[in-house]
Amino acid sequence: MKARNNIITLDQFIDEEYGKKGTTKRDKFEKGYEAFKLGFLIQQARLKKGMTQQQLAEKIGTNKGYISKIENNIKEVRISTLQKIVEVGLGGHLELSIKL
């Protein structure tokens, strides 16, 4: 349902563009969004710590290009690598949850 002046909510836009939750197109979109969100969260945490990609890469024993690919959603990251980035590289604590 559209509001006044043909303005719609983000949820309405996503429903219209990618279908309702549970459809193949919507599932693909949401998977991509989650990957993007993860890269963005890593980038924001790194910047908050005042670190460059190079500095983070050196702390975890990889290269700047790898960190860049994760942050820009070009490369998927394993949970073990994510844990290393967060805990060793950024000095944080990784928490995962499963919602049913």
Residue pairs with C-beta under 8 A, 6 or more apart in sequence:
1 12
2 8
2 12
3 9
8 16
14 26
14 29
17 29
18 25
18 26
18 28
18 29
19 25
19 26
20 26
21 30
32 73
35 73
35 76
36 73
38 70
38 77
38 82
39 70
39 71
39 72
39 73
40 71
42 67
42 70
42 71
42 82
42 85
42 86
43 71
45 86
45 90
45 92
46 52
46 53
46 56
46 67
46 71
46 89
46 90
49 90
49 91
51 89
51 90
52 64
53 64
53 67
53 68
53 71
54 64
56 67
56 85
56 89
56 90
57 63
57 64
57 66
57 67
59 88
59 89
60 81
60 84
60 85
60 88
60 89
66 75
67 85
68 74
69 75
70 77
70 85
77 85
79 96
82 94
83 94
86 92
86 93
86 94
87 93
87 94
